[in-house]
Amino acid sequence: MQIVFAFLMTGYFAGLPALLSEVFPVQTRTTGMSLAYNVGVTIFGGFGPFIIAWLIRAAGMKTAPSFYVMFAAVLSLAALAVLRRRFGFR
């Protein structure tokens, strides 16, 4: 199962650097890319175990972490929609 998940994540991580490099101007590209990526990883990855533990305790279900994943997916789709409209990506 992990190999399937890793294969699916490759599709996300393969295009991320190209997308981020198009979003930021050349003068601030390195700073913008590093801040955007690292803040996202800190919020969704660093606090993930605490949020997941809280969700399991609050909802009383062991499947509650799926809510966290769905929330992150919805945020990603919303961000892609904004980027598509703002920058004209296809």
C-alpha positions in Angstrom: 0.0 0.0 0.0 2.8 2.4 0.8 4.3 2.0 -2.7 0.9 3.0 -4.2 0.8 6.0 -2.0 4.4 6.9 -2.9 3.6 6.6 -6.6 0.6 8.9 -6.2 2.6 11.5 -4.3 5.2 11.6 -7.1 2.6 13.2 -9.3 2.2 16.0 -6.7 5.9 16.5 -5.9 7.1 16.4 -9.5 5.2 19.5 -10.6 5.4 21.5 -7.4 8.9 23.1 -8.1 7.8 24.1 -11.7 4.5 25.6 -10.4 6.3 27.6 -7.6 8.9 28.9 -10.0 6.2 30.3 -12.3 4.4 32.0 -9.4 7.2 34.1 -8.1 9.2 36.8 -10.0 12.9 36.1 -10.7 14.1 38.6 -8.0 12.3 36.9 -5.2 11.9 33.4 -6.6 14.2 31.5 -4.1 12.8 33.3 -1.1 9.2 32.9 -2.2 9.6 29.2 -3.1 11.4 28.3 0.2 8.9 30.2 2.3 5.9 28.8 0.6 7.1 25.3 0.7 8.5 25.3 4.3 5.5 27.2 5.8 3.2 24.6 4.2 5.3 21.7 5.5 5.5 23.2 8.9 1.8 23.8 9.3 0.5 20.6 7.7 3.4 18.3 8.5 4.8 19.6 11.7 1.5 20.1 13.5 -0.1 17.1 11.8 0.5 14.6 14.7 -1.1 16.9 17.2 -4.1 17.7 15.0 -4.6 14.0 14.2 -4.4 13.1 17.9 -7.0 15.8 18.7 -9.3 14.7 15.8 -9.2 11.1 17.0 -10.0 12.2 20.6 -12.7 14.7 19.6 -14.5 12.6 17.0 -14.0 9.3 18.8 -13.2 7.6 15.5 -9.9 6.1 14.4 -10.7 7.2 10.8 -10.7 10.9 11.9 -7.3 11.6 10.4 -8.9 11.2 7.0 -10.7 14.5 7.7 -7.3 16.2 8.0 -6.2 14.8 4.7 -9.5 15.8 3.0 -9.2 19.4 4.5 -5.6 19.7 3.1 -6.8 18.4 -0.3 -9.7 20.9 -0.5 -7.2 23.7 0.4 -4.9 22.5 -2.3 -7.7 22.5 -4.9 -8.8 25.9 -3.9 -5.2 27.2 -4.2 -4.9 25.7 -7.6 -8.1 27.3 -8.7 -6.9 30.7 -7.6 -3.5 30.2 -9.3 -5.2 29.1 -12.5 -7.5 32.1 -12.6 -4.8 34.6 -11.5 -1.9 33.4 -13.7 -3.8 31.8 -16.5 -2.4 28.3 -16.0 -4.0 25.5 -17.9 
